[in-house]
Structures are given as structure tokens and as C-alpha cells.
Amino acid sequence: MARGPVIFTRDAYEAAAGIVYEHLQPTLQHNWPLLAQELGCEVWLKHENQTPLGAFKVRGGLVHMRRRKEAGKLNGVITASTGNHGQSIPNAARIEGIAATVVVPKNNSAEKNAAMRALGARLIEVGDDFADAVAYARQLARDENLDMIPSFHEDLVLGVSTYAHELFPRRAHWMWFTCPLVWGLVSAVRWACVTCWG
């Protein structure tokens, strides 16, 4: 899927939110006075480290894998990752009864690899970098009739948008919002801004 603006309907969001909230509660958000004092503005932090996987990406995986199951796509999936996406997909695949393979570079974090295995992933370590892992995953997808799950996909973004929807309605007066430069998160936040504020 090309990376660009991703816009959803309110109904699509509500359906995705229903899937996400079957498995996790909205994460907390706190005002941080010391940061506010340092920056000279009101500062709130959203604690996605409180999700079951410790990262926002858990949300997208839940939506994507449920939609695969509902569409009857029950053959295995494969993805390439160095961390959180590689936990999100096998976590959700396990919930939906779908086998998941994750390909990581040989020098990947041992802790992240252990977490992916614990979530039920068949983990394959190959290549020197992420590009090598992606290339191998694509070839293995063809060889084993697995569906390749990219790290950026509309369903993933839709699930992640629940993060921003938890935050924005309570902070309608905000002038600035910052988030890590991660394509799925940026797209999700952009869409949530449009739907919450027009």
C-alpha cells in the first residue's frame, strides 16, 4: 500500500474501536507540570506503554487480523519487523487462530525476539538489516503461500487511530500535537484530528 493520506468513515472507526476495546482499555493520559514549566505550555502525555504489548501498535494488529478472519483469510501470515509490529501481528494472529511468521535481521534485539516468540510467532533471523528481512519475508510468502503483512496498512492505521480518539475529545483547545514520526501513527493522528476538529 502506498504511504499517503488515509481517511476513514466514522462507521469504519467505530467498528475498529469495537475490536480494539475487546482486548484493551483506553490508556491513561497525564498532565506533566515539570515539562509544562520547561516548555511554557500545557503538556499531556499518552501512556501507550500501558497496553498489553507496551506500544500503540497492538491496536492495529487487532483490527487487521480480525478483518482477515472475517474475510475468511485463515492461511498463515508473514511480516518483517525489528520490534513492535513484530509483536502486534503474532499477538493478534494468535487471538484469531492464524499462524504468524516474523522475519527479523540477525542483529535484532534479543529481548524483542523473545517477546515475538512468546506471542507465538515463528521467528526467522536473516540478513544484516531490515531491508534484507523484508526481501526474505516476501520470498517466503511466495514459497509457503503466506500473506505478507506490511508495516503500513489501512487496517493497522485504523486500529491505531483509537489512540488519538481517546486523547483529542478531552483536549479540544489544543493548538499543537506531537508524535513520533511513524507513518501509521502520523496517519492515524491526522485522521483523528480531522474527525474530532474538522
N, CA, C and O of each residue as an XYZ file, in Angstrom:
792
protein
N       0.843     -1.183      0.000
C       0.000      0.000      0.000
C       0.882      1.238      0.000
O       1.859      1.306      0.746
N       0.547      2.208     -0.825
C       1.319      3.443     -0.866
C       1.109      4.228      0.420
O       0.035      4.190      1.021
N       2.145      4.935      0.828
C       2.040      5.754      2.019
C       1.525      7.123      1.634
O       2.157      7.838      0.857
N       0.395      7.481      2.171
C      -0.207      8.762      1.875
C      -1.360      8.989      2.820
O      -1.523      8.239      3.782
N      -2.171     10.010      2.570
C      -3.303     10.285      3.451
C      -4.248      9.098      3.521
O      -4.604      8.516      2.497
N      -4.648      8.748      4.713
C      -5.588      7.660      4.920
C      -6.799      8.247      5.625
O      -6.683      8.763      6.737
N      -7.952      8.171      4.990
C      -9.171      8.740      5.552
C     -10.195      7.618      5.687
O     -10.356      6.793      4.787
N     -10.877      7.602      6.817
C     -11.862      6.562      7.091
C     -13.219      7.191      7.374
O     -13.325      8.388      7.644
N     -14.241      6.369      7.307
C     -15.567      6.832      7.719
C     -15.709      6.656      9.221
O     -14.970      5.896      9.847
N     -16.653      7.360      9.777
C     -16.933      7.224     11.210
C     -17.362      5.787     11.515
O     -16.966      5.236     12.543
N     -18.156      5.177     10.649
C     -18.584      3.795     10.875
C     -17.401      2.841     10.902
O     -17.364      1.924     11.722
N     -16.429      3.047     10.010
C     -15.238      2.196      9.998
C     -14.466      2.354     11.301
O     -13.981      1.376     11.869
N     -14.358      3.589     11.765
C     -13.675      3.817     13.038
C     -14.398      3.117     14.181
O     -13.759      2.458     15.001
N     -15.705      3.247     14.247
C     -16.468      2.639     15.347
C     -16.318      1.122     15.349
O     -16.206      0.508     16.410
N     -16.314      0.516     14.160
C     -16.127     -0.940     14.077
C     -14.741     -1.327     14.571
O     -14.589     -2.302     15.306
N     -13.727     -0.562     14.167
C     -12.360     -0.845     14.618
C     -12.228     -0.660     16.121
O     -11.595     -1.474     16.793
N     -12.813      0.393     16.646
C     -12.755      0.639     18.090
C     -13.397     -0.513     18.855
O     -12.905     -0.907     19.913
N     -14.487     -1.051     18.327
C     -15.124     -2.196     18.978
C     -14.191     -3.387     19.089
O     -14.193     -4.093     20.097
N     -13.388     -3.611     18.047
C     -12.417     -4.710     18.064
C     -11.316     -4.424     19.091
O     -10.987     -5.280     19.912
N     -10.761     -3.231     19.037
C      -9.660     -2.876     19.939
C     -10.084     -2.999     21.392
O      -9.351     -3.558     22.208
N     -11.276     -2.475     21.727
C     -11.680     -2.439     23.133
C     -12.206     -3.773     23.666
O     -12.547     -3.886     24.843
N     -12.270     -4.777     22.799
C     -12.482     -6.142     23.307
C     -11.251     -6.625     24.059
O     -11.347     -7.508     24.911
N     -10.085     -6.043     23.745
C      -8.816     -6.573     24.241
C      -8.022     -5.624     25.128
O      -7.124     -6.070     25.842
N      -8.320     -4.351     25.104
C      -7.590     -3.428     25.974
C      -8.453     -2.238     26.350
O      -9.418     -1.900     25.664
N      -8.086     -1.620     27.442
C      -8.761     -0.422     27.933
C      -8.058      0.806     27.356
O      -6.887      0.723     26.986
N      -8.751      1.942     27.274
C      -8.050      3.168     26.877
C      -6.867      3.420     27.811
O      -6.956      3.201     29.019
N      -5.784      3.874     27.244
C      -4.599      4.145     28.055
C      -4.713      5.511     28.723
O      -5.414      6.404     28.247
N      -4.012      5.641     29.825
C      -4.077      6.874     30.600
C      -3.339      8.010     29.902
O      -2.446      7.791     29.083
N      -3.732      9.204     30.245
C      -3.041     10.412     29.800
C      -2.882     11.311     31.024
O      -3.811     11.497     31.809
N      -1.694     11.854     31.159
C      -1.394     12.658     32.343
C      -0.804     14.004     31.956
O      -0.054     14.120     30.986
N      -1.158     15.015     32.734
C      -0.533     16.322     32.633
C       0.806     16.256     33.348
O       0.899     15.721     34.453
N       1.847     16.799     32.718
C       3.191     16.768     33.296
C       3.647     18.190     33.604
O       4.157     18.871     32.715
N       3.475     18.661     34.855
C       3.780     20.047     35.204
C       5.238     20.454     34.967
O       5.490     21.581     34.542
N       6.197     19.571     35.229
C       7.592     19.958     35.021
C       7.902     20.179     33.542
O       8.630     21.107     33.190
N       7.355     19.333     32.685
C       7.519     19.557     31.255
C       6.807     20.835     30.819
O       7.321     21.597     30.000
N       5.635     21.055     31.369
C       4.893     22.272     31.048
C       5.700     23.509     31.436
O       5.767     24.485     30.689
N       6.303     23.449     32.609
C       7.124     24.568     33.072
C       8.324     24.782     32.149
O       8.657     25.918     31.811
N       8.958     23.706     31.750
C      10.131     23.793     30.871
C       9.771     24.326     29.484
O      10.516     25.112     28.900
N       8.618     23.888     28.964
C       8.230     24.249     27.597
C       7.351     25.496     27.514
O       7.164     26.070     26.441
N       6.819     25.900     28.658
C       5.981     27.093     28.672
C       4.602     26.886     28.089
O       4.011     27.814     27.536
N       4.084     25.674     28.209
C       2.740     25.375     27.711
C       2.183     24.176     28.472
O       2.913     23.500     29.196
N       0.901     23.920     28.307
C       0.275     22.747     28.910
C       0.776     21.502     28.185
O       0.779     21.464     26.955
N       1.201     20.476     28.936
C       1.753     19.262     28.337
C       1.026     18.043     28.902
O       0.938     17.854     30.115
N       0.511     17.225     27.988
C      -0.124     15.958     28.347
C       0.607     14.836     27.624
O       0.978     14.977     26.459
N       0.810     13.728     28.314
C       1.441     12.556     27.708
C       0.465     11.385     27.727
O      -0.205     11.136     28.729
N       0.395     10.677     26.614
C      -0.462      9.496     26.477
C       0.406      8.273     26.696
O       1.426      8.106     26.027
N       0.017      7.427     27.614
C       0.867      6.329     28.064
C       0.538      5.015     27.340
O      -0.091      4.115     27.897
N       0.985      4.939     26.085
C       0.780      3.714     25.318
C       1.651      2.567     25.828
O       1.451      1.415     25.444
N       2.610      2.880     26.688
C       3.396      1.824     27.322
C       2.534      0.975     28.256
O       3.006     -0.040     28.768
N       1.292      1.366     28.487
C       0.393      0.598     29.352
C      -0.453     -0.415     28.589
O      -1.250     -1.130     29.196
N      -0.294     -0.489     27.273
C      -1.025     -1.521     26.524
C      -0.409     -2.888     26.838
O       0.695     -2.957     27.378
N      -1.109     -3.966     26.506
C      -0.551     -5.299     26.802
C       0.830     -5.557     26.200
O       1.602     -6.343     26.748
N       1.150     -4.907     25.083
C       2.465     -5.091     24.462
C       3.400     -3.922     24.725
O       4.548     -3.935     24.280
N       2.925     -2.915     25.440
C       3.764     -1.767     25.762
C       3.968     -0.798     24.616
O       4.904      0.000     24.648
N       3.112     -0.848     23.601
C       3.254      0.034     22.443
C       1.909      0.189     21.732
O       1.045     -0.684     21.818
N       1.744      1.310     21.031
C       0.487      1.600     20.336
C       0.176      0.613     19.223
O      -0.989      0.463     18.857
N       1.169     -0.061     18.676
C       0.948     -0.917     17.510
C       0.061     -2.126     17.794
O      -0.463     -2.737     16.862
N      -0.114     -2.477     19.061
C      -1.009     -3.577     19.393
C      -2.405     -3.331     18.817
O      -3.096     -4.273     18.426
N      -2.809     -2.078     18.767
C      -4.161     -1.716     18.325
C      -4.395     -2.083     16.856
O      -5.429     -2.651     16.505
N      -3.434     -1.753     16.015
C      -3.586     -2.029     14.589
C      -3.619     -3.507     14.265
O      -4.403     -3.952     13.427
N      -2.769     -4.262     14.929
C      -2.746     -5.697     14.696
C      -4.083     -6.360     15.007
O      -4.528     -7.249     14.282
N      -4.718     -5.920     16.087
C      -6.014     -6.488     16.465
C      -7.053     -6.294     15.360
O      -7.797     -7.216     15.025
N      -7.094     -5.088     14.801
C      -8.067     -4.793     13.750
C      -7.730     -5.574     12.481
O      -8.609     -6.191     11.877
N      -6.478     -5.549     12.083
C      -6.083     -6.203     10.835
C      -6.364     -7.707     10.865
O      -6.938     -8.254      9.923
N      -5.966     -8.358     11.928
C      -6.147     -9.813     11.973
C      -7.615    -10.203     12.127
O      -8.031    -11.230     11.590
N      -8.411     -9.410     12.849
C      -9.851     -9.713     12.922
C     -10.485     -9.600     11.540
O     -11.289    -10.448     11.153
N     -10.130     -8.569     10.807
C     -10.703     -8.393      9.471
C     -10.274     -9.518      8.533
O     -11.049     -9.941      7.675
N      -9.057     -9.999      8.690
C      -8.614    -11.142      7.886
C      -9.490    -12.355      8.203
O      -9.952    -13.046      7.295
N      -9.713    -12.603      9.470
C     -10.525    -13.756      9.865
C     -11.946    -13.621      9.329
O     -12.509    -14.576      8.796
N     -12.524    -12.424      9.476
C     -13.892    -12.203      8.995
C     -13.993    -12.381      7.482
O     -15.050    -12.754      6.972
N     -12.902    -12.118      6.761
C     -12.882    -12.276      5.304
C     -12.547    -13.709      4.888
O     -12.480    -14.010      3.696
N     -12.335    -14.595      5.868
C     -12.015    -15.985      5.563
C     -10.576    -16.223      5.164
O     -10.254    -17.275      4.613
N      -9.708    -15.266      5.431
C      -8.284    -15.396      5.092
C      -7.559    -16.032      6.277
O      -6.950    -15.343      7.096
N      -7.637    -17.345      6.348
C      -7.127    -18.058      7.512
C      -5.780    -18.718      7.280
O      -5.232    -19.345      8.187
N      -5.230    -18.582      6.049
C      -3.887    -19.105      5.839
C      -2.912    -18.263      6.663
O      -3.279    -17.192      7.147
N      -1.727    -18.716      6.818
C      -0.766    -18.007      7.650
C      -0.360    -16.663      7.084
O      -0.541    -16.374      5.901
N       0.201    -15.841      7.981
C       0.703    -14.531      7.590
C       2.186    -14.448      7.902
O       2.713    -15.194      8.728
N       2.847    -13.518      7.218
C       4.263    -13.284      7.461
C       4.505    -11.786      7.401
O       3.855    -11.074      6.635
N       5.431    -11.316      8.201
C       5.801     -9.909      8.189
C       7.272     -9.783      8.532
O       7.888    -10.714      9.050
N       7.820     -8.627      8.238
C       9.187     -8.307      8.653
C       9.101     -7.184      9.672
O       8.278     -6.276      9.549
N       9.960     -7.257     10.674
C       9.905     -6.263     11.739
C      11.210     -6.270     12.516
O      12.006     -7.204     12.419
N      11.411     -5.224     13.281
C      12.502     -5.214     14.259
C      11.950     -5.068     15.673
O      12.723     -4.952     16.623
N      10.620     -5.073     15.829
C      10.113     -4.909     17.187
C       8.621     -4.928     17.379
O       8.014     -5.999     17.405
N       8.010     -3.756     17.515
C       6.622     -3.667     17.963
C       5.618     -4.209     16.958
O       4.659     -4.872     17.352
N       5.812     -3.945     15.676
C       4.940     -4.532     14.653
C       5.064     -6.057     14.694
O       4.077     -6.770     14.511
N       6.259     -6.541     14.931
C       6.510     -7.969     15.020
C       5.922     -8.615     16.254
O       5.859     -9.841     16.338
N       5.493     -7.823     17.202
C       4.742     -8.352     18.346
C       3.237     -8.227     18.101
O       2.462     -9.109     18.470
N       2.841     -7.122     17.477
C       1.420     -6.872     17.236
C       0.783     -7.942     16.362
O      -0.301     -8.437     16.668
N       1.459     -8.299     15.271
C       0.860     -9.256     14.336
C       0.723    -10.659     14.947
O      -0.369    -11.222     14.878
N       1.762    -11.251     15.537
C       1.553    -12.586     16.126
C       0.607    -12.574     17.325
O      -0.106    -13.549     17.561
N       0.596    -11.477     18.084
C      -0.353    -11.374     19.202
C      -1.788    -11.487     18.689
O      -2.573    -12.288     19.196
N      -2.122    -10.687     17.690
C      -3.479    -10.701     17.144
C      -3.762    -11.974     16.357
O      -4.881    -12.486     16.387
N      -2.756    -12.489     15.653
C      -2.940    -13.735     14.903
C      -3.273    -14.887     15.846
O      -4.140    -15.710     15.554
N      -2.577    -14.935     16.973
C      -2.850    -15.979     17.972
C      -4.289    -15.874     18.469
O      -4.970    -16.890     18.604
N      -4.755    -14.665     18.740
C      -6.125    -14.452     19.208
C      -7.130    -14.968     18.185
O      -8.157    -15.541     18.548
N      -6.823    -14.760     16.892
C      -7.759    -15.135     15.827
C      -7.515    -16.535     15.278
O      -8.220    -16.969     14.367
N      -6.525    -17.250     15.819
C      -6.263    -18.618     15.384
C      -5.566    -18.720     14.040
O      -5.809    -19.661     13.285
N      -4.706    -17.763     13.737
C      -3.977    -17.727     12.467
C      -2.480    -17.814     12.761
O      -1.982    -17.125     13.651
N      -1.766    -18.651     12.021
C      -0.324    -18.798     12.225
C       0.410    -17.555     11.721
O       0.045    -16.978     10.697
N       1.448    -17.154     12.453
C       2.210    -15.958     12.082
C       3.705    -16.247     12.088
O       4.229    -16.911     12.983
N       4.373    -15.730     11.066
C       5.827    -15.790     10.958
C       6.352    -14.365     10.939
O       5.792    -13.501     10.264
N       7.426    -14.117     11.677
C       8.065    -12.800     11.683
C       9.528    -12.994     11.292
O      10.227    -13.841     11.848
N       9.978    -12.191     10.322
C      11.370    -12.218      9.886
C      12.054    -10.975     10.431
O      11.569     -9.858     10.253
N      13.184    -11.180     11.095
C      13.954    -10.075     11.682
C      15.400    -10.167     11.205
O      15.853    -11.245     10.818
N      16.132     -9.047     11.227
C      17.565     -9.119     10.903
C      18.323     -9.918     11.961
O      17.862    -10.041     13.095
N      19.468    -10.452     11.597
C      20.268    -11.267     12.521
C      20.699    -10.503     13.768
O      20.854    -11.095     14.836
N      20.891     -9.201     13.639
C      21.364     -8.407     14.781
C      20.230     -7.779     15.574
O      20.458     -6.818     16.309
N      19.027     -8.294     15.445
C      17.872     -7.709     16.126
C      17.965     -7.883     17.641
O      18.681     -8.755     18.133
N      17.243     -7.053     18.362
C      17.211     -7.103     19.825
C      16.777     -8.484     20.325
O      15.729     -8.996     19.933
N      17.589     -9.069     21.184
C      17.252    -10.384     21.756
C      15.956    -10.311     22.558
O      15.170    -11.259     22.556
N      15.731     -9.199     23.239
C      14.510     -9.032     24.039
C      13.275     -8.976     23.138
O      12.255     -9.597     23.439
N      13.369     -8.235     22.039
C      12.239     -8.166     21.105
C      11.981     -9.532     20.481
O      10.828     -9.937     20.333
N      13.038    -10.245     20.117
C      12.876    -11.580     19.555
C      12.186    -12.519     20.535
O      11.297    -13.280     20.154
N      12.596    -12.461     21.795
C      11.986    -13.310     22.817
C      10.500    -12.982     22.967
O       9.675    -13.882     23.116
N      10.165    -11.696     22.928
C       8.764    -11.284     23.056
C       7.936    -11.808     21.880
O       6.812    -12.269     22.075
N       8.482    -11.740     20.665
C       7.753    -12.232     19.489
C       7.521    -13.734     19.579
O       6.434    -14.224     19.271
N       8.552    -14.459     20.004
C       8.388    -15.918     20.166
C       7.349    -16.230     21.237
O       6.536    -17.138     21.068
N       7.372    -15.491     22.323
C       6.423    -15.729     23.414
C       4.985    -15.501     22.970
O       4.057    -16.086     23.529
N       4.802    -14.656     21.972
C       3.460    -14.385     21.441
C       3.041    -15.398     20.379
O       1.969    -15.272     19.787
N       3.882    -16.400     20.139
C       3.516    -17.475     19.228
C       4.069    -17.362     17.825
O       3.719    -18.165     16.960
N       4.925    -16.383     17.578
C       5.474    -16.227     16.229
C       6.518    -17.287     15.924
O       7.303    -17.663     16.794
N       6.525    -17.767     14.691
C       7.678    -18.479     14.159
C       8.655    -17.373     13.780
O       8.377    -16.588     12.873
N       9.764    -17.304     14.444
C      10.713    -16.215     14.235
C      11.874    -16.700     13.379
O      12.479    -17.733     13.666
N      12.182    -15.949     12.325
C      13.298    -16.274     11.440
C      14.251    -15.091     11.447
O      13.857    -13.961     11.161
N      15.505    -15.358     11.776
C      16.527    -14.315     11.798
C      17.380    -14.451     10.541
O      18.004    -15.488     10.314
N      17.402    -13.392      9.723
C      18.112    -13.462      8.456
C      18.540    -12.067      8.009
O      17.824    -11.089      8.226
N      19.699    -11.984      7.391
C      20.141    -10.727      6.801
C      20.773     -9.768      7.790
O      20.752     -9.965      9.005
N      21.339     -8.716      7.206
C      22.062     -7.733      8.012
C      21.208     -6.555      8.443
O      21.570     -5.840      9.377
N      20.071     -6.337      7.774
C      19.254     -5.171      8.111
C      17.787     -5.447      7.783
O      17.425     -6.531      7.328
N      16.958     -4.436      8.027
C      15.521     -4.578      7.825
C      15.187     -4.874      6.361
O      14.297     -5.678      6.082
N      15.883     -4.242      5.436
C      15.619     -4.482      4.016
C      15.838     -5.953      3.655
O      15.067     -6.524      2.885
N      16.874     -6.558      4.203
C      17.118     -7.991      3.970
C      15.968     -8.834      4.523
O      15.531     -9.798      3.893
N      15.488     -8.460      5.705
C      14.383     -9.199      6.332
C      13.114     -9.094      5.488
O      12.399    -10.082      5.319
N      12.833     -7.914      4.963
C      11.650     -7.726      4.110
C      11.764     -8.578      2.851
O      10.807     -9.251      2.468
N      12.913     -8.552      2.215
C      13.101     -9.329      0.986
C      12.907    -10.821      1.244
O      12.258    -11.511      0.457
N      13.464    -11.314      2.335
C      13.323    -12.733      2.669
C      11.865    -13.066      2.977
O      11.359    -14.104      2.551
N      11.193    -12.186      3.717
C       9.783    -12.428      4.069
C       8.922    -12.498      2.812
O       8.037    -13.349      2.716
N       9.171    -11.622      1.860
C       8.394    -11.641      0.615
C       8.608    -12.947     -0.153
O       7.660    -13.527     -0.682
N       9.862    -13.402     -0.207
C      10.144    -14.654     -0.907
C       9.494    -15.834     -0.196
O       8.918    -16.708     -0.844
N       9.583    -15.865      1.129
C       8.977    -16.956      1.893
C       7.460    -16.938      1.764
O       6.824    -17.992      1.740
N       6.881    -15.754      1.681
C       5.431    -15.649      1.473
C       5.035    -16.350      0.178
O       4.041    -17.077      0.136
N       5.812    -16.130     -0.871
C       5.530    -16.802     -2.150
C       5.745    -18.309     -2.044
O       4.931    -19.097     -2.525
N       6.843    -18.698     -1.413
C       7.190    -20.119     -1.332
C       6.200    -20.921     -0.493
O       5.916    -22.077     -0.807
N       5.674    -20.317      0.569
C       4.813    -21.050      1.506
C       3.349    -20.632      1.455
O       2.558    -21.031      2.310
N       2.985    -19.827      0.453
C       1.611    -19.348      0.311
C       1.122    -18.633      1.578
O       0.017    -18.871      2.066
N       1.976    -17.762      2.082
C       1.624    -16.938      3.235
C       1.259    -15.545      2.742
O       1.730    -15.120      1.687
N       0.432    -14.835      3.486
C       0.089    -13.465      3.125
C       1.058    -12.511      3.815
O       1.213    -12.538      5.036
N       1.706    -11.671      3.017
C       2.663    -10.701      3.537
C       1.906     -9.525      4.148
O       1.082     -8.895      3.485
N       2.191     -9.238      5.407
C       1.573     -8.105      6.101
C       2.593     -6.976      6.156
O       3.617     -7.108      6.827
N       2.335     -5.865      5.464
C       3.279     -4.749      5.514
C       3.188     -4.027      6.859
O       2.236     -4.219      7.616
N       4.164     -3.216      7.136
C       4.127     -2.465      8.400
C       3.215     -1.246      8.307
O       2.897     -0.633      9.326
N       2.793     -0.892      7.101
C       1.842      0.200      6.898
C       0.686     -0.329      6.077
O       0.859     -0.712      4.920
N      -0.507     -0.351      6.683
C      -1.700     -0.871      6.023
C      -2.896     -0.138      6.606
O      -2.895      0.251      7.774
N      -3.900      0.043      5.789
C      -5.082      0.794      6.214
C      -5.689      0.261      7.513
O      -6.048      1.046      8.391
N      -5.808     -1.053      7.645
C      -6.383     -1.622      8.870
C      -5.514     -1.328     10.089
O      -6.028     -1.082     11.180
N      -4.203     -1.352      9.900
C      -3.298     -1.048     11.004
C      -3.479      0.398     11.451
O      -3.534      0.686     12.646
N      -3.572      1.299     10.482
C      -3.769      2.718     10.797
C      -5.107      2.931     11.494
O      -5.195      3.690     12.460
N      -6.127      2.276     11.014
C      -7.456      2.422     11.609
C      -7.454      1.986     13.071
O      -8.042      2.657     13.920
N      -6.804      0.879     13.364
C      -6.716      0.435     14.758
C      -5.956      1.412     15.619
O      -6.367      1.712     16.740
N      -4.831      1.917     15.095
C      -4.009      2.863     15.845
C      -4.747      4.176     16.078
O      -4.475      4.867     17.059
N      -5.671      4.530     15.195
C      -6.383      5.798     15.364
C      -7.193      5.846     16.654
O      -7.548      6.928     17.120
N      -7.489      4.686     17.235
C      -8.214      4.690     18.510
C      -7.404      5.394     19.601
O      -7.966      5.980     20.526
N      -6.101      5.327     19.480
C      -5.193      6.020     20.413
C      -5.482      7.518     20.441
O      -5.661      8.108     21.507
N      -5.526      8.119     19.260
C      -5.744      9.559     19.184
C      -7.172      9.927     19.554
O      -7.410     10.973     20.157
N      -8.116      9.079     19.197
C      -9.511      9.366     19.539
C      -9.747      9.344     21.044
O     -10.669      9.995     21.535
N      -8.938      8.614     21.769
C      -9.044      8.648     23.230
C      -8.581      9.991     23.782
O      -9.077     10.464     24.804
N      -7.647     10.580     23.104
C      -6.988     11.782     23.595
C      -7.683     13.074     23.197
O      -7.891     13.944     24.043
N      -8.040     13.215     21.948
C      -8.469     14.506     21.431
C      -9.791     15.056     21.968
O      -9.855     16.249     22.262
N     -10.831     14.266     22.108
C     -12.093     14.876     22.563
C     -11.978     15.610     23.899
O     -12.743     16.538     24.162
N     -11.041     15.206     24.732
C     -10.881     15.847     26.038
C      -9.995     17.082     25.978
O      -9.910     17.832     26.951
N      -9.339     17.299     24.854
C      -8.375     18.386     24.745
C      -8.666     19.236     23.515
O      -7.765     19.509     22.722
N      -9.903     19.650     23.355
C     -10.320     20.352     22.138
C      -9.647     21.709     21.970
O      -9.648     22.267     20.873
N      -9.079     22.239     23.031
C      -8.453     23.563     22.966
C      -6.982     23.509     22.531
O      -6.342     24.552     22.397
N      -6.450     22.323     22.311
C      -5.036     22.215     21.970
C      -4.700     22.931     20.672
O      -5.509     22.981     19.745
N      -3.503     23.482     20.623
C      -3.006     24.095     19.402
C      -1.943     23.221     18.734
O      -1.756     23.305     17.520
N      -1.242     22.382     19.506
C      -0.151     21.558     18.972
C      -0.297     20.132     19.470
O      -0.750     19.878     20.586
N       0.099     19.217     18.609
C       0.176     17.808     18.984
C       1.422     17.249     18.354
O       1.652     17.457     17.163
N       2.238     16.543     19.114
C       3.429     15.913     18.553
C       3.371     14.409     18.796
O       2.843     13.938     19.804
N       3.927     13.677     17.848
C       4.003     12.222     17.992
C       5.244     11.760     17.253
O       5.772     12.494     16.417
N       5.720     10.557     17.545
C       6.878     10.032     16.817
C       6.571      9.963     15.324
O       5.426      9.742     14.930
N       7.585     10.151     14.503
C       7.403     10.113     13.054
C       7.368      8.661     12.591
O       8.355      8.121     12.091
N       6.214      8.054     12.773
C       5.938      6.681     12.349
C       4.732      6.784     11.428
O       3.693      7.303     11.835
N       4.850      6.295     10.185
C       3.800      6.530      9.186
C       2.411      6.179      9.680
O       1.488      6.981      9.537
N       2.242      5.004     10.256
C       0.914      4.600     10.708
C       0.375      5.517     11.780
O      -0.802      5.877     11.754
N       1.217      5.900     12.722
C       0.776      6.780     13.806
C       0.456      8.172     13.286
O      -0.545      8.767     13.685
N       1.290      8.695     12.406
C       1.035     10.025     11.841
C      -0.287     10.030     11.075
O      -1.080     10.961     11.220
N      -0.530      9.010     10.271
C      -1.790      8.927      9.525
C      -2.977      8.803     10.456
O      -4.013      9.429     10.234
N      -2.833      8.000     11.496
C      -3.924      7.818     12.452
C      -4.241      9.115     13.183
O      -5.408      9.466     13.356
N      -3.211      9.820     13.607
C      -3.410     11.078     14.317
C      -4.028     12.119     13.390
O      -4.926     12.859     13.792
N      -3.550     12.175     12.156
C      -4.114     13.131     11.193
C      -5.603     12.883     11.012
O      -6.401     13.820     11.051
N      -5.978     11.631     10.814
C      -7.396     11.323     10.611
C      -8.215     11.661     11.859
O      -9.319     12.196     11.753
N      -7.683     11.355     13.023
C      -8.405     11.671     14.260
C      -8.579     13.183     14.414
O      -9.626     13.640     14.871
N      -7.577     13.949     14.042
C      -7.684     15.416     14.104
C      -8.825     15.902     13.211
O      -9.618     16.756     13.609
N      -8.896     15.350     12.006
C      -9.933     15.764     11.055
C     -11.313     15.439     11.603
O     -12.223     16.265     11.524
N     -11.476     14.239     12.158
C     -12.804     13.837     12.617
C     -13.200     14.501     13.930
O     -14.385     14.717     14.182
N     -12.212     14.830     14.773
C     -12.536     15.479     16.049
C     -12.717     16.984     15.906
O     -13.551     17.578     16.589
N     -11.943     17.601     15.023
C     -11.954     19.063     14.930
C     -12.384     19.613     13.590
O     -12.547     20.823     13.434
N     -12.573     18.714     12.600
C     -12.963     19.191     11.269
C     -11.776     19.714     10.562
O     -11.887     20.166      9.422
